[in-house]
Amino acid sequence: LAPLMNLRDAVPAAAALTERLFGFSAKRKLPQWRGDGFRLDGTVGPAEGREVAIFADTFNSNFEPETLHAAVDVLVALGYRVGQIHSKEGRRVCCGRTFLAAGLVEEARAEARRFIDAVAPLVARGVPIIGLEPSAMKQ
């Protein structure tokens, strides 16, 4: 759906329509959806390196995955073994901030629970959690 979603900024009438329907200002462009979102299966880096876990926030994962790839490259170059935080069912985790901003408190709570469940075993083992988006990390 990324190409379809990106038409909003390419077609002036679409921007005006989304402003009327959803309140997104037609004067401001939206982030461009990508089809190559960030996903790290398993771990990368030296087997003997200190383990760290990267929290791939929703924005960077879906709109600027190259930022997360660069962070992983830096961590690996520094000798760390990097894994991505996933929920028990293998899905990416989210801080829930977007739900909160939309007033969806119960959905935000559910995401917070998924996040806590995913990081609790890492924290118990002393694995540092690395995040790039301050507003997602403070949630």
C-alpha positions as CSV (number, residue, x, y, z in Angstrom):
1,L,0.0,0.0,0.0
2,A,3.0,2.3,0.2
3,P,2.7,3.7,-3.3
4,L,-1.0,4.3,-2.8
5,M,-0.4,6.1,0.5
6,N,2.3,8.2,-1.0
7,L,-0.1,9.6,-3.6
8,R,-1.5,11.9,-0.9
9,D,1.4,14.3,-1.4
10,A,1.6,13.8,-5.1
11,V,-2.0,14.7,-5.9
12,P,-3.1,18.1,-4.6
13,A,-6.8,17.0,-4.3
14,A,-5.8,14.1,-2.2
15,A,-4.0,16.3,0.3
16,A,-7.1,18.5,0.6
17,L,-9.3,15.5,1.0
18,T,-7.2,14.1,3.9
19,E,-7.3,17.5,5.5
20,R,-11.1,17.5,5.5
21,L,-11.4,13.8,6.5
22,F,-8.6,13.4,9.0
23,G,-7.4,16.8,9.9
24,F,-3.9,16.4,8.4
25,S,-2.9,19.8,7.0
26,A,-2.6,19.8,3.2
27,K,0.2,22.4,3.7
28,R,2.5,19.8,5.2
29,K,3.9,16.7,3.5
30,L,3.5,13.4,5.3
31,P,6.4,11.0,5.7
32,Q,6.8,8.8,2.7
33,W,5.8,5.2,3.2
34,R,8.5,2.6,2.4
35,G,8.3,-1.0,1.4
36,D,11.7,-1.9,2.9
37,G,11.0,-1.6,6.6
38,F,13.7,-2.5,9.1
39,R,13.8,-6.0,10.4
40,L,16.7,-7.8,12.0
41,D,16.2,-11.6,12.3
42,G,18.5,-13.1,14.9
43,T,21.7,-11.3,15.9
44,V,24.5,-9.7,13.9
45,G,28.0,-9.0,15.0
46,P,30.8,-11.0,16.6
47,A,29.6,-14.1,18.6
48,E,31.9,-13.0,21.5
49,G,30.7,-9.4,21.5
50,R,28.6,-7.9,24.3
51,E,24.9,-8.4,23.5
52,V,22.7,-5.3,23.0
53,A,19.1,-5.1,21.8
54,I,17.9,-2.4,19.4
55,F,14.4,-1.0,19.8
56,A,13.3,-0.3,16.3
57,D,10.7,2.4,16.8
58,T,7.7,2.6,14.4
59,F,8.8,5.8,12.6
60,N,12.4,4.7,11.9
61,S,11.3,1.1,11.0
62,N,8.8,2.3,8.5
63,F,10.0,5.6,7.2
64,E,13.8,5.8,7.7
65,P,15.0,2.2,8.1
66,E,18.5,3.3,6.9
67,T,18.9,5.1,10.2
68,L,18.5,1.8,12.1
69,H,20.7,-0.1,9.7
70,A,23.4,2.6,10.2
71,A,23.1,2.2,14.0
72,V,23.4,-1.5,13.8
73,D,26.5,-1.1,11.5
74,V,28.1,1.2,14.1
75,L,27.3,-1.1,17.0
76,V,28.7,-4.1,15.1
77,A,31.8,-2.1,14.2
78,L,32.3,-1.4,17.9
79,G,32.2,-5.1,18.6
80,Y,28.7,-5.6,19.9
81,R,26.4,-8.4,19.0
82,V,23.0,-6.8,18.1
83,G,19.5,-8.2,18.2
84,Q,16.2,-6.5,17.6
85,I,13.5,-6.5,20.3
86,H,10.5,-8.6,19.2
87,S,7.4,-9.7,21.1
88,K,6.9,-13.3,22.1
89,E,4.9,-13.9,19.0
90,G,7.7,-12.5,16.8
91,R,6.1,-9.1,16.0
92,R,7.9,-5.9,16.3
93,V,7.3,-4.0,19.6
94,C,5.9,-0.5,19.8
95,C,6.0,2.1,22.5
96,G,2.3,2.9,22.0
97,R,2.9,6.7,21.7
98,T,0.9,6.9,18.4
99,F,-2.1,5.3,20.1
100,L,-1.8,7.7,23.0
101,A,-1.6,10.7,20.7
102,A,-4.9,9.5,19.2
103,G,-6.5,9.0,22.5
104,L,-6.5,5.2,22.3
105,V,-5.4,4.6,25.9
106,E,-6.3,0.9,26.1
107,E,-4.4,0.2,22.8
108,A,-1.4,2.1,24.2
109,R,-1.5,0.0,27.4
110,A,-1.6,-3.2,25.4
111,E,1.5,-2.1,23.4
112,A,3.2,-1.1,26.6
113,R,2.5,-4.6,28.0
114,R,3.9,-6.2,24.9
115,F,7.0,-4.0,25.1
116,I,7.6,-4.8,28.8
117,D,7.0,-8.5,28.2
118,A,9.6,-8.4,25.3
119,V,12.3,-6.5,27.2
120,A,11.9,-8.0,30.7
121,P,14.1,-11.1,29.9
122,L,16.7,-8.9,28.3
123,V,16.8,-6.5,31.3
124,A,17.0,-9.4,33.7
125,R,20.1,-10.6,31.9
126,G,21.6,-7.0,31.9
127,V,21.3,-6.5,28.1
128,P,21.4,-2.8,27.3
129,I,18.4,-1.5,25.2
130,I,19.4,0.9,22.4
131,G,16.8,3.2,20.9
132,L,17.1,6.0,18.4
133,E,13.9,7.9,18.9
134,P,13.9,9.8,22.3
135,S,10.1,10.2,22.4
136,A,9.6,6.4,21.9
137,M,12.2,5.6,24.5
138,K,10.7,7.8,27.3
139,Q,7.4,6.1,27.0
